[in-house]
Structures are given as C-alpha cells and as structure tokens.
Amino acid sequence: MSLNLQTHTEHFTNPLYLESGRILEPYDITYETYGELNEDKSNVVVVCHALTGSHHAAGTYEDERKAGWWDGLIGSGKAVDTDKYFVICTNVIGSCFGSTGPMSPKHPHHEPYRYKFPVVTIKDMVKAQRILFDRLDIHRVEAIIGGSMGGMQALQFAIHYPNFAKKIIALATTYATQPWAIAFNKVASESILKDPEFKQGYYDPEVIKENGLSGMAVGRMAGHISFLSHESMDEKFGREYKRTDGLYELFGKFQVESYLEYNGYNFTKWFDPLAYLYITKAINIYDLSRGFDSLAEALQKITAKLHLISFSNDMLFKSDEMKHIDDVLNENAQTNHKYIDIQSDYGHDAFLVELEKFDFYIKEALDE
C-alpha cells in the first residue's frame, strides 16, 4: 500500500479565543494526512510534533532527500500502520511551516505580525487542532501520539477534551516544564535577541534564510546539548578531533564541536527565529495543572487509556517527571494507564532516533 501522503491548509475566520484572553483571527492550519479514512471515521490517529518539528511527520516530497521526522514509525506495516489507520499531523499555531505564526501577514494588512502576534500556549495549539478536526467532521479518534512538546499536546488533549481520544501515548515529556529546560530555552532566546542581525524582530526572513542567524545557531547548540546525554556524546564523538584540524590550532575542532556547529548554523536557515521565541515561550509556561487546584485534579479529567513512555537518560525531561504523573494517577486510584521507562543512553532525542526500543509498545497500545 502507498503512504498516500497529502498536505492541506484550512482557513478559519472565526476568532480563536486564547488562554491569555487575546484572540487570533483569521488563522490557518496546515496539516498532513497518511492512509485512508474509513467510512465511519473510526480509524484516525493524531500525531503531534515537537518544538522544531512540523506537520511533515512521514514520507518524502518529490524535491526532498530527508523523510518526515517520524518516518520510521508511520507507514505501511509500521507501528502506526497506514494500511489500518488514517494519520493526521498538524503544524501548530505559532510555528513557521504554514500554520499562522508570528511571521504570517496580520489581517487586514500584509505586514507580518512579528511582536503583535499573541503568546500562544500548548492548550491553545490543541484547541486550534480540535477546531480543525471538527471542521473535518472527526469527533473521536483512536489515539493521539506525541513526543516532547508533542507529548505535552497529547496530555493537554487528554485533560481538556477527555472524550476525544480512546488512547493517549505521550513520550519523553513532562507535566510542567522544569527550570532545567527553561534555562536552556533562556540561552537560546537571549542569543537570538542579542544578535544584531535579528534587528529586534524586524529582520527580513529571506536574508536569514540565505545567511542564517549566528545568535540563533549558538542557542540551538545549547539546545542540542540538552537533547543528548553524556553517554551518547561519548559514543557518537568520543574525543575524536576533526581530521583536517591540527590539535594545537586555536580554532581546531573536536568532532562534537563540528557537530554542534553544523546543526546550529544549518538550523537557522529553515526555522524562523520569532517562531522559535514564541514556541519556546509556550513550552516554558506549559503546566498541566494551570486552571486546576492541583495536578491530581487535572489528571482526574482523563478518561482515555494513557500510555506514558520515558527514556532513562533524558536530560531535558527526566524520567522522574513522567513517573510523577504515574504516581499521582496511582494515588488517585486511576487504573487506566501504563508507564514504561525505556532503558536508553541516547538522551531526550531517543524518541526520534531509537524507534526500535519502543515502536512495538506503540503498536501494542494501538492494537489493544
């Protein structure tokens, strides 16, 4: 069977009421689908993306070398089997891949919002997706799956739209962003803001695409450190030195330095700096218990079967954070959940890289 990869954009003219009290109107949501929707629309699986991800989760476009970010997981005969399920992945609002974000034109003018774009939260992102699914006449889904910020969205869905999904599968995420993660985001945002080429938010996006933005690259390097672990860096690079550099050259590089440079600078040519600031803000203020008296009260709303998957060496969202959700559910005598800590030395990015360590759990959860 083919993947049947399709990309769509929906335009909404009704105001989206945000958690901050502000509104967004009009707005667009870009999304990608795989597989075929069955007649009674009962085979839908929603996939949520992480900070720098997009709606492009699987397959390859014609002009593309690299497949979607979870291509190893989604497709014919894979864990999220597109012969069986109709998979939808939307680009979150605030991002820069087609859904409305800070560089989208502000109605009725054609100038981009820039700082006039309202702060959006993970809950707002989920609300916008829910409105999209209503328009597509999808009112109940088999599962919602996501890792990192995608896992935050999956958990928000579980609490705020308790009857929407039968199963929630959240990987490498947390119940509220902790100071460690906020600190890494601070390094990134400060590096962007202090780069003169950022022009206090009034940069020309075409120029950045062409030249990159060194401040953002530096911030992204810090981010990359948090996505790996001591062990994975050791294994990946060790103390290897770049073949062509002399050990006693001041700017000679270790392999790990080249890796950070390459990934940092490359990143700035395809991800928008303002979108980065807005989405990291959404991640920083994410807290499942906001609006409730406690996390326990928030989690009591969940009726879906909840699958929590953490990775033992995740430095960004530690296993304990996922375990804490599990503990609170147990204290509440909520039994409809499963928690697994995957043994991995890779670090946070294990949910994107070490698929063979957990894809069978996802398949099992979907087939239940």
C-alpha positions in Angstrom: 0.0 0.0 0.0 1.2 3.6 -0.6 1.5 6.1 2.2 -1.0 8.4 0.4 0.8 11.5 1.7 -1.3 14.6 1.4 -0.9 18.2 2.6 -3.7 20.6 3.2 -4.3 24.0 4.7 -7.6 25.1 6.3 -8.5 28.7 6.7 -10.6 29.8 9.7 -12.4 33.1 10.0 -13.9 32.6 13.4 -11.8 34.1 16.3 -9.7 31.6 18.2 -10.0 32.6 21.9 -6.6 32.1 23.5 -5.8 31.2 27.1 -4.2 34.7 27.6 -7.6 36.4 26.9 -6.4 37.6 23.4 -7.9 36.4 20.1 -6.4 35.2 16.9 -8.3 35.8 13.7 -8.3 34.8 11.0 -5.9 31.9 11.1 -4.7 28.9 9.0 -3.7 25.4 10.0 -1.5 23.3 7.7 -1.7 19.6 8.1 -0.6 16.3 6.5 -2.5 13.0 6.3 -1.5 9.5 5.5 -3.5 6.4 4.8 -7.3 6.3 4.1 -10.1 7.5 6.3 -12.6 4.6 6.8 -16.3 5.1 6.3 -17.3 5.7 9.9 -14.2 7.7 10.6 -13.1 5.4 13.4 -9.5 4.8 12.3 -8.0 8.2 13.0 -4.6 8.6 14.8 -3.4 12.1 15.6 0.3 12.7 15.7 1.7 15.9 17.5 5.1 17.4 16.7 7.8 18.7 18.9 9.3 22.2 19.1 11.1 22.3 15.7 9.0 19.6 14.0 6.2 20.3 11.6 3.2 18.6 10.1 5.6 16.7 7.8 5.9 13.5 10.0 6.4 10.8 7.4 7.1 10.1 3.7 9.1 12.3 1.3 8.1 15.1 -1.0 9.5 15.0 -4.6 12.2 17.6 -4.0 13.3 16.1 -0.7 16.2 13.9 0.4 15.1 13.6 4.0 11.8 11.9 5.0 9.4 13.2 7.6 10.6 13.3 11.2 8.8 10.1 12.4 9.0 8.2 9.1 10.3 5.1 10.8 7.2 4.9 12.9 4.4 5.9 10.4 3.7 4.0 7.2 2.5 0.7 5.7 3.2 -2.1 8.1 5.0 0.2 10.6 4.0 0.7 14.3 1.4 3.4 13.2 0.2 1.3 10.3 -1.2 3.5 7.5 -2.9 0.4 5.9 -5.0 0.4 9.0 -5.1 4.0 10.3 -5.7 7.4 8.9 -3.0 9.5 10.4 -3.2 13.3 10.8 -0.3 15.6 11.8 -1.0 19.3 12.0 1.5 22.2 12.2 0.9 24.0 15.5 -0.2 27.7 15.5 2.9 29.8 16.3 5.1 27.7 14.1 6.6 28.6 10.7 5.6 25.8 8.3 2.2 27.0 7.1 0.0 27.4 10.2 -0.4 31.0 11.4 2.6 32.3 13.3 4.5 35.5 14.1 5.7 35.9 10.5 2.2 35.4 9.0 0.6 38.5 7.5 -1.6 40.3 10.0 -5.1 40.9 8.7 -6.2 43.2 7.1 -2.6 44.4 6.2 0.0 42.4 4.6 2.7 43.1 7.1 3.8 40.2 9.3 2.6 40.2 12.9 6.1 39.9 14.4 5.7 41.0 18.1 2.0 41.7 17.6 1.4 38.0 17.5 -0.2 36.9 20.7 1.6 34.5 23.1 0.1 31.1 22.5 0.1 28.1 24.9 0.2 24.4 24.3 -3.5 24.4 25.3 -4.2 27.0 22.5 -2.4 24.8 20.0 -4.6 21.8 21.0 -7.7 23.9 20.9 -6.9 25.0 17.3 -6.4 21.4 16.3 -9.7 20.4 17.9 -11.4 23.1 15.8 -9.8 21.7 12.7 -10.9 18.2 13.5 -14.5 19.5 14.0 -14.4 21.0 10.5 -13.1 17.7 9.1 -16.1 16.0 10.9 -13.8 14.0 13.1 -15.2 13.9 16.6 -13.5 10.9 18.1 -10.1 9.4 17.4 -8.4 6.1 18.1 -5.2 7.7 19.5 -3.1 10.8 20.0 0.6 10.3 20.0 3.4 12.7 20.6 7.0 13.1 22.0 8.5 16.1 23.8 6.3 19.1 23.0 4.1 16.7 21.1 3.6 14.7 24.3 2.6 17.9 26.1 -0.1 18.4 23.4 -1.3 14.8 23.8 -1.6 15.2 27.6 -3.5 18.5 27.1 -5.9 16.8 24.8 -6.4 14.1 27.4 -7.4 16.6 30.1 -9.3 19.3 28.1 -11.1 17.0 25.6 -11.5 13.9 27.6 -13.8 12.1 25.2 -11.9 12.9 22.1 -9.3 10.1 22.1 -9.5 6.5 23.2 -5.8 6.3 23.8 -3.1 8.9 24.6 0.5 7.9 24.0 2.9 10.5 25.4 6.7 10.1 25.1 9.7 12.0 26.6 7.6 14.7 28.1 6.6 16.2 31.4 3.6 17.5 33.4 5.1 21.0 33.7 8.3 22.4 32.2 11.0 22.4 34.9 13.8 25.1 35.5 16.5 23.0 33.7 14.6 23.1 30.4 13.6 26.7 30.8 17.3 27.6 31.4 18.3 26.0 28.1 15.5 28.0 26.4 16.8 31.2 28.0 20.2 30.7 26.5 18.6 30.3 23.1 16.2 33.3 23.3 19.0 35.5 24.7 21.3 34.5 21.9 18.6 35.4 19.3 17.6 38.7 20.8 21.2 39.9 21.2 22.2 39.2 17.6 22.3 42.5 15.7 21.1 40.7 12.5 17.8 39.8 14.4 17.1 43.6 14.2 14.9 43.5 17.3 12.4 41.3 15.4 12.3 43.4 12.2 14.6 41.1 10.2 14.0 40.2 6.6 13.2 36.4 6.6 14.7 36.0 3.1 18.0 37.4 4.3 18.0 35.0 7.3 17.2 32.0 5.1 20.2 33.0 3.0 22.7 33.8 5.7 21.4 32.2 8.8 21.4 33.9 12.2 24.5 33.2 14.3 22.8 34.1 17.6 20.1 31.5 16.9 22.8 29.0 15.9 24.5 29.4 19.2 21.2 29.0 21.1 20.5 25.9 19.1 23.9 24.4 20.0 22.9 24.7 23.7 19.6 23.0 22.8 21.5 20.1 21.2 23.5 19.6 24.3 20.2 19.0 26.2 18.9 16.6 23.6 21.8 14.2 24.0 23.4 12.7 27.1 27.0 12.2 28.4 26.9 8.7 27.2 25.5 9.3 23.7 28.0 12.1 23.1 30.8 9.9 24.3 29.7 7.1 21.9 28.9 9.4 19.0 32.1 11.6 19.1 34.4 10.5 22.0 37.4 12.8 22.0 37.8 12.5 18.2 39.4 15.5 16.6 38.4 16.8 13.2 40.7 15.1 10.7 41.9 18.2 8.9 42.5 20.3 12.0 45.7 20.4 14.0 45.5 19.7 17.7 47.4 22.9 18.5 45.4 25.2 16.2 43.4 27.6 18.4 40.2 27.0 16.3 40.9 23.4 15.6 37.8 21.4 16.4 36.7 18.2 18.2 34.1 16.2 16.3 31.5 17.2 18.9 32.2 20.9 18.1 31.8 20.4 14.4 28.5 18.5 15.0 27.1 21.4 17.1 28.3 24.0 14.6 26.8 22.2 11.6 23.5 21.6 13.3 23.3 25.0 14.8 24.0 27.0 11.7 22.1 24.8 9.4 19.0 25.1 11.6 18.8 28.9 11.2 18.2 28.6 7.5 15.0 26.6 7.9 13.5 27.7 11.2 12.2 31.2 11.9 13.7 33.0 14.9 10.4 34.6 16.1 8.6 31.3 15.8 11.4 29.8 17.9 10.9 32.5 20.6 7.1 32.0 20.6 7.1 28.2 20.8 9.8 28.1 23.5 7.6 30.5 25.5 4.7 28.1 25.1 6.9 25.3 26.3 8.2 27.3 29.3 4.7 28.2 30.6 3.3 24.7 29.9 1.8 23.3 33.2 -1.0 20.7 33.1 -2.3 21.9 36.5 -2.9 25.5 35.4 -6.6 26.3 35.9 -6.9 23.4 38.4 -6.2 23.3 42.1 -3.6 20.6 41.6 -2.1 18.2 39.1 -4.2 15.4 40.7 -7.4 17.4 39.9 -6.3 18.0 36.3 -5.4 14.3 35.8 -8.8 13.2 37.1 -10.4 14.6 33.9 -8.6 11.9 31.9 -10.8 9.1 30.6 -8.6 7.8 27.7 -6.2 4.9 28.2 -2.9 6.7 29.0 0.5 5.3 27.9 3.4 7.2 29.4 6.9 6.4 27.9 10.1 8.0 29.3 13.7 7.4 28.5 16.1 6.6 31.3 18.8 9.1 30.3 16.7 12.0 29.1 18.4 15.1 30.5 15.7 17.5 29.3 12.5 15.9 30.7 13.7 13.5 33.3 12.1 10.1 33.7 11.1 11.2 37.2 8.8 13.7 35.6 6.8 11.1 33.7 7.0 8.8 36.8 5.4 11.7 38.8 2.3 11.6 36.5 2.1 7.9 37.0 2.4 8.2 40.8 -0.3 10.9 41.0 -2.6 8.7 38.9 -2.0 5.8 41.2 -2.6 7.9 44.3 -5.9 8.9 42.7 -6.7 5.2 42.2 -6.9 5.8 38.4 -6.0 2.5 36.8 -6.4 3.1 33.1 -2.7 3.9 32.5 0.6 2.4 31.8 4.1 3.8 32.5 7.3 2.4 30.9 10.8 3.8 31.3 12.9 2.7 28.3 16.5 2.0 29.0 18.4 4.3 26.7 21.7 6.1 26.9 20.8 8.3 23.9 19.1 11.2 25.8 16.0 13.2 25.0 16.1 12.6 21.3 15.8 8.9 21.8 12.1 9.3 20.9 13.2 10.4 17.4 16.2 8.1 17.0 15.8 4.8 18.9 12.5 3.8 17.5 13.3 0.0 17.7 13.3 0.4 21.5 9.6 1.4 21.7 7.8 1.1 18.4 6.4 -2.3 19.5 4.9 -0.6 22.6 3.1 1.9 20.3 1.9 -0.9 18.0 0.6 -2.9 21.0 -1.1 0.2 22.5 -2.9 0.9 19.2 -3.9 -2.7 18.7 -5.4 -3.1 22.2 
